[in-house]
Amino acid sequence: MHSRHLHLSRRLGALVSLPLAVLAAVTIAACGSSGNGSSSSTGAAGGGSPAPVKVVATTTQLGDLVRQIGGPAADVTQILQPNSDPHEYEPRPNDVVASADAKIVFESGSNLDRWMAKIVQQAGGTPTVVTLADANVDRVAGEASGPHASKYDPHWWHDPKNVEAAIPVIRDALTRADPGAKATYAANAAAYLRKVQALDAGIQACFATVPPSQRKLVTNHDAFNYFAHRYGITVIGAVIPAQTTQAQPSAGDVAQLVSTIKREHVKAVFPETSVNPKLAQAIAHETGASAGYTLYGDTLGPQGSPGGSYLSMEQANADAMVRGFTAGKHTCRIAGI
C-alpha cells in the first residue's frame, strides 16, 4: 500500500504543483474516499456479492445518467459538482486519485470536458473511455474558431432524443465491464428510456400551447441550440455570444443584442444557474424584458432543487421558457417522470 501511495503522489505532482506533504495527505485521505462525486454504492457488497464496477463520469448530467442505468451495480464517481461550469474547470489532485482504479470513464465530448484526458493520463490506469457525444447523437454545428472551438455544439443532452441514443451506449459499456450485472443494466436502461421518452412527449405538449411566433430565446450563453431545434424555438441571441462561457461579449455585442431584443419584442432574457446573471439582468432591464426565469445550461442543480436530475432539469427549463415566452400566462408540468 505504501508504494502505491508514493506512485500516486508522483503522478499527482505532474498535474498540480503542491508541496510533497500536502500531496501525501491528499493521497492517504483519498484511500477512504469515493472522490469528488456522489456514488451509487459505498463499496463492495457484503455476503459474497460482487463489488460494484468502478466508474468515473465527468459532468453532472453524465453522473446522473450513469447512476440511473448502473444502479447499485456501479460505483460512480462524478468529477463536476452541481452548479459548476465545465468550461472553466481545472483538474484537482482528488480527481486523479478517484480515477486511478476506474474501469470506465464516461466523457461528454466535443471539448466540453477536454480536461479529463489529462486526469486519465496522470491516473495511470487503463480504463475504457466512452465519449457520449459520439453516441449517434443528432449533432448541430459548433464554433469554427476560438481557443475552445469544437466542430459540434457540445450541449447535446438538451435534446432528449440524444439522451435516448446515449442510454444503450452506457448500458453496453457497463455490461462489457461487468457482465454479471447484465440483467440489472438492461432493466434499468429500459425503465429510464421510458422516462426520457415521457419527458420528450411532455415538453412537446407544453410548447404546443405557445404560438411559434412567441418562442424567442435569449440566454446567458449559446447553450440551447439542441433544445431549440427539438421544440421549435427561435434562438434570438445570447449575452455571451459563444458556446463556451470563457468567451466575453464586447460592448458592440451587447448593444447589438439590446437592439435585437427590442426589434423582436422578446419578452424574457434567461439567466443560467452556473453563469453570473448580472449582465443578463442589466440587458433585460434596458429592454423591458423579464429576467425572472432561470435555466440550467451546463450543469444540474443541487440534489432536491428543480434541476437536481436530468429529467427534472429539462422539465424546469421547459417550464421557465413557457412562462417567459408567455409572460407567465402558461406553465409546463409533466407527470410520470
C-alpha positions as CSV (number, residue, x, y, z in Angstrom):
1,M,0.0,0.0,0.0
2,H,2.9,2.4,0.9
3,S,4.4,2.0,-2.6
4,R,1.1,2.7,-4.2
5,H,0.8,6.0,-2.2
6,L,4.2,7.1,-3.4
7,H,3.4,6.2,-7.0
8,L,0.1,8.2,-6.9
9,S,1.9,11.2,-5.3
10,R,4.4,11.3,-8.2
11,R,1.5,11.3,-10.7
12,L,-0.3,14.0,-8.8
13,G,2.8,16.1,-8.8
14,A,2.9,16.1,-12.6
15,L,-0.6,17.6,-12.7
16,V,-0.7,20.0,-9.8
17,S,2.3,21.7,-8.2
18,L,1.8,21.2,-4.5
19,P,4.2,20.6,-1.6
20,L,5.0,16.9,-1.1
21,A,3.5,16.9,2.4
22,V,0.2,18.2,1.0
23,L,0.2,15.6,-1.8
24,A,0.8,12.8,0.7
25,A,-2.0,13.9,2.8
26,V,-4.4,14.2,-0.1
27,T,-3.4,10.7,-1.4
28,I,-3.7,9.0,2.0
29,A,-7.0,10.6,2.8
30,A,-8.3,9.6,-0.6
31,C,-7.9,5.9,0.2
32,G,-11.0,6.1,2.2
33,S,-12.9,8.4,-0.2
34,S,-15.1,7.9,-3.2
35,G,-13.6,11.0,-4.9
36,N,-15.3,14.3,-5.6
37,G,-18.6,13.0,-6.7
38,S,-21.5,11.1,-5.3
39,S,-21.6,7.3,-5.6
40,S,-24.4,4.8,-6.0
41,S,-22.7,2.4,-3.7
42,T,-20.4,2.6,-0.7
43,G,-18.1,-0.2,-1.8
44,A,-18.1,-4.0,-2.1
45,A,-21.3,-5.6,-1.2
46,G,-21.4,-8.0,1.7
47,G,-22.5,-11.6,1.8
48,G,-20.3,-12.7,-1.0
49,S,-21.9,-10.3,-3.6
50,P,-19.5,-9.0,-6.2
51,A,-18.2,-5.5,-5.8
52,P,-19.7,-2.8,-7.9
53,V,-17.8,-1.8,-11.0
54,K,-15.9,1.5,-10.6
55,V,-16.9,4.2,-13.0
56,V,-16.0,7.9,-13.4
57,A,-18.3,10.4,-15.1
58,T,-17.2,13.9,-15.9
59,T,-20.3,16.1,-15.8
60,T,-23.3,16.3,-13.6
61,Q,-25.6,15.1,-16.4
62,L,-23.5,12.1,-17.1
63,G,-23.2,11.2,-13.5
64,D,-27.0,11.2,-13.2
65,L,-27.4,9.1,-16.4
66,V,-24.8,6.5,-15.4
67,R,-26.3,6.2,-11.9
68,Q,-29.8,5.7,-13.3
69,I,-28.6,2.8,-15.5
70,G,-25.9,1.4,-13.2
71,G,-27.9,1.4,-10.0
72,P,-26.2,-0.4,-7.1
73,A,-24.0,-2.4,-9.5
74,A,-22.0,0.7,-10.4
75,D,-19.8,2.8,-8.0
76,V,-20.0,6.2,-9.8
77,T,-17.5,9.0,-9.1
78,Q,-18.7,12.3,-10.6
79,I,-16.0,14.9,-11.3
80,L,-18.0,18.0,-11.6
81,Q,-20.4,19.1,-8.8
82,P,-23.8,20.9,-9.2
83,N,-23.7,24.4,-10.4
84,S,-20.0,24.1,-11.5
85,D,-19.1,25.3,-15.0
86,P,-17.4,22.6,-17.1
87,H,-15.9,25.2,-19.5
88,E,-13.8,26.7,-16.7
89,Y,-13.0,23.6,-14.6
90,E,-9.4,22.9,-13.6
91,P,-8.4,19.3,-12.6
92,R,-7.6,18.7,-9.0
93,P,-5.5,16.0,-7.2
94,N,-8.5,14.2,-5.9
95,D,-9.7,13.7,-9.5
96,V,-6.6,11.7,-10.3
97,V,-6.9,9.6,-7.2
98,A,-10.6,8.9,-7.9
99,S,-9.8,7.9,-11.4
100,A,-6.9,5.6,-10.7
101,D,-8.9,2.3,-10.4
102,A,-11.8,3.2,-12.7
103,K,-12.9,0.5,-15.2
104,I,-14.8,3.0,-17.4
105,V,-14.6,6.8,-17.8
106,F,-17.6,8.4,-19.4
107,E,-16.9,11.8,-21.1
108,S,-19.4,14.2,-22.6
109,G,-17.2,15.2,-25.5
110,S,-16.9,18.0,-28.1
111,N,-14.3,19.8,-26.0
112,L,-16.7,20.4,-23.1
113,D,-14.6,18.2,-20.7
114,R,-11.3,18.1,-22.6
115,W,-9.5,18.3,-19.2
116,M,-10.5,14.7,-18.5
117,A,-7.8,13.4,-20.9
118,K,-5.1,14.8,-18.5
119,I,-6.7,13.2,-15.5
120,V,-6.8,9.8,-17.2
121,Q,-3.2,10.1,-18.2
122,Q,-2.0,11.1,-14.8
123,A,-4.1,8.4,-13.0
124,G,-2.1,5.8,-14.8
125,G,-4.9,3.2,-15.1
126,T,-6.3,1.6,-18.2
127,P,-10.0,2.5,-18.2
128,T,-12.3,2.2,-21.2
129,V,-13.1,5.8,-22.2
130,V,-16.6,6.3,-23.6
131,T,-17.4,9.7,-25.3
132,L,-21.1,10.2,-25.3
133,A,-21.1,13.0,-28.0
134,D,-20.1,10.2,-30.4
135,A,-23.1,8.0,-29.4
136,N,-25.0,8.6,-32.7
137,V,-26.4,11.8,-31.4
138,D,-28.1,14.2,-33.8
139,R,-25.4,17.0,-33.6
140,V,-25.6,20.6,-34.6
141,A,-22.8,22.8,-35.8
142,G,-20.3,24.1,-33.3
143,E,-17.9,27.1,-33.3
144,A,-15.5,27.5,-36.1
145,S,-12.8,29.5,-34.3
146,G,-11.5,30.3,-30.8
147,P,-9.3,28.5,-28.3
148,H,-12.0,26.1,-27.3
149,A,-13.8,25.7,-30.6
150,S,-15.5,22.5,-31.5
151,K,-16.9,21.1,-34.7
152,Y,-20.1,20.4,-32.9
153,D,-22.1,22.2,-30.2
154,P,-21.2,20.3,-27.0
155,H,-24.6,20.7,-25.3
156,W,-26.1,17.6,-26.9
157,W,-28.1,16.4,-23.8
158,H,-30.6,19.3,-24.2
159,D,-32.3,17.2,-26.9
160,P,-33.9,14.1,-25.1
161,K,-33.6,12.2,-28.3
162,N,-29.8,12.4,-27.9
163,V,-30.1,11.0,-24.4
164,E,-32.2,8.2,-25.8
165,A,-29.2,7.4,-28.1
166,A,-26.8,7.6,-25.2
167,I,-28.7,5.2,-22.9
168,P,-27.8,1.9,-24.8
169,V,-24.2,3.1,-25.1
170,I,-23.9,3.5,-21.3
171,R,-25.7,0.2,-20.8
172,D,-23.4,-1.7,-23.1
173,A,-20.2,-0.2,-21.7
174,L,-21.3,-1.2,-18.2
175,T,-22.2,-4.7,-19.4
176,R,-18.8,-5.2,-21.0
177,A,-17.0,-4.2,-17.8
178,D,-19.4,-6.2,-15.6
179,P,-21.1,-9.0,-17.5
180,G,-22.6,-10.4,-14.2
181,A,-24.8,-7.4,-13.8
182,K,-26.1,-7.5,-17.4
183,A,-29.8,-8.0,-16.4
184,T,-29.6,-5.1,-13.9
185,Y,-28.2,-2.7,-16.5
186,A,-30.8,-3.8,-19.1
187,A,-33.7,-3.4,-16.8
188,N,-32.6,0.0,-15.6
189,A,-31.8,1.2,-19.1
190,A,-35.3,0.2,-20.3
191,A,-37.0,1.9,-17.4
192,Y,-35.0,5.1,-17.8
193,L,-35.6,5.2,-21.5
194,R,-39.4,5.2,-20.9
195,K,-39.0,8.2,-18.6
196,V,-36.9,10.1,-21.1
197,Q,-39.5,9.4,-23.8
198,A,-42.2,10.7,-21.5
199,L,-40.2,13.8,-20.8
200,D,-39.8,14.5,-24.5
201,A,-43.5,14.0,-25.2
202,G,-44.4,16.2,-22.2
203,I,-42.2,19.1,-23.3
204,Q,-43.6,18.9,-26.8
205,A,-47.2,19.1,-25.4
206,C,-46.2,22.1,-23.3
207,F,-44.7,24.1,-26.2
208,A,-47.8,23.3,-28.3
209,T,-49.6,25.8,-26.1
210,V,-47.2,28.6,-27.1
211,P,-47.5,30.1,-30.6
212,P,-44.3,29.7,-32.6
213,S,-44.0,33.4,-33.0
214,Q,-43.6,33.8,-29.2
215,R,-40.9,31.2,-28.8
216,K,-38.0,33.6,-28.9
217,L,-35.0,32.7,-26.8
218,V,-32.2,34.9,-25.3
219,T,-29.9,33.2,-22.8
220,N,-26.7,33.8,-20.9
221,H,-24.6,31.8,-23.4
222,D,-25.3,29.8,-26.5
223,A,-26.1,26.5,-24.9
224,F,-29.6,25.7,-26.0
225,N,-29.4,25.0,-29.8
226,Y,-30.4,21.4,-29.3
227,F,-33.4,22.2,-27.1
228,A,-34.5,24.9,-29.6
229,H,-34.1,22.7,-32.6
230,R,-36.2,19.9,-30.9
231,Y,-39.0,22.1,-29.8
232,G,-39.4,24.7,-32.5
233,I,-37.8,27.6,-30.6
234,T,-36.0,30.5,-32.3
235,V,-32.7,31.5,-30.8
236,I,-32.5,35.3,-31.0
237,G,-29.2,35.7,-29.3
238,A,-27.1,35.2,-26.1
239,V,-25.4,37.6,-23.7
240,I,-22.2,35.6,-24.2
241,P,-22.3,35.0,-28.0
242,A,-20.5,31.7,-27.8
243,Q,-21.0,28.1,-26.9
244,T,-18.4,28.4,-24.1
245,T,-18.7,30.7,-21.1
246,Q,-15.0,31.5,-21.3
247,A,-15.8,34.0,-24.1
248,Q,-16.5,37.6,-23.2
249,P,-19.0,39.9,-25.0
250,S,-17.8,43.2,-26.4
251,A,-19.7,46.5,-25.9
252,G,-20.7,46.2,-29.6
253,D,-22.1,42.7,-29.0
254,V,-24.2,43.9,-26.0
255,A,-25.5,46.9,-28.0
256,Q,-26.5,44.7,-30.9
257,L,-28.2,42.2,-28.6
258,V,-30.2,45.0,-27.0
259,S,-31.3,46.3,-30.4
260,T,-32.3,42.8,-31.5
261,I,-34.4,42.1,-28.3
262,K,-36.3,45.4,-28.8
263,R,-36.9,44.7,-32.5
264,E,-38.1,41.2,-31.9
265,H,-40.2,42.1,-28.9
266,V,-38.6,39.4,-26.8
267,K,-40.4,39.0,-23.5
268,A,-37.7,37.4,-21.4
269,V,-33.9,37.1,-21.1
270,F,-33.0,33.8,-19.3
271,P,-30.0,33.8,-16.9
272,E,-28.3,30.4,-16.2
273,T,-27.6,28.9,-12.9
274,S,-23.8,28.5,-13.5
275,V,-23.2,31.9,-15.1
276,N,-23.1,35.3,-13.4
277,P,-26.5,36.8,-14.1
278,K,-25.7,40.5,-13.7
279,L,-25.2,41.3,-17.4
280,A,-28.3,39.4,-18.5
281,Q,-30.3,41.2,-15.8
282,A,-29.0,44.6,-17.0
283,I,-29.9,43.8,-20.6
284,A,-33.3,42.7,-19.6
285,H,-33.8,46.0,-17.6
286,E,-32.6,48.0,-20.6
287,T,-35.0,46.3,-23.0
288,G,-38.0,45.9,-20.7
289,A,-37.8,42.1,-20.8
290,S,-38.1,39.9,-17.8
291,A,-35.1,38.2,-16.2
292,G,-37.0,36.2,-13.7
293,Y,-36.8,32.8,-15.2
294,T,-33.5,30.9,-14.8
295,L,-32.3,27.9,-16.9
296,Y,-30.0,25.0,-16.2
297,G,-27.5,25.1,-19.1
298,D,-24.1,23.3,-18.5
299,T,-24.9,21.7,-15.1
300,L,-27.5,20.2,-12.9
301,G,-28.5,21.9,-9.7
302,P,-28.0,20.5,-6.2
303,Q,-30.0,17.4,-5.1
304,G,-33.5,18.4,-4.2
305,S,-33.5,21.5,-6.4
306,P,-35.7,21.8,-9.6
307,G,-32.6,20.9,-11.6
308,G,-31.4,18.1,-9.4
309,S,-31.6,15.4,-12.0
310,Y,-31.5,15.3,-15.8
311,L,-35.3,14.7,-16.0
312,S,-36.2,17.5,-13.6
313,M,-33.7,19.9,-15.1
314,E,-35.2,19.7,-18.6
315,Q,-38.7,19.9,-17.2
316,A,-37.6,23.0,-15.2
317,N,-36.1,24.5,-18.4
318,A,-39.3,23.9,-20.3
319,D,-41.4,25.4,-17.6
320,A,-39.1,28.5,-17.3
321,M,-39.3,29.0,-21.1
322,V,-43.0,28.6,-21.4
323,R,-43.5,31.1,-18.5
324,G,-41.0,33.5,-20.0
325,F,-42.4,33.3,-23.6
326,T,-46.0,33.9,-22.4
327,A,-45.3,36.5,-19.7
328,G,-46.3,34.0,-17.0
329,K,-49.7,33.0,-18.6
330,H,-48.7,29.4,-19.2
331,T,-46.7,26.8,-17.3
332,C,-45.2,23.4,-18.0
333,R,-45.8,20.4,-15.7
334,I,-45.0,16.9,-16.8
335,A,-46.4,13.8,-15.0
336,G,-44.8,10.4,-14.8
337,I,-41.1,11.3,-14.8
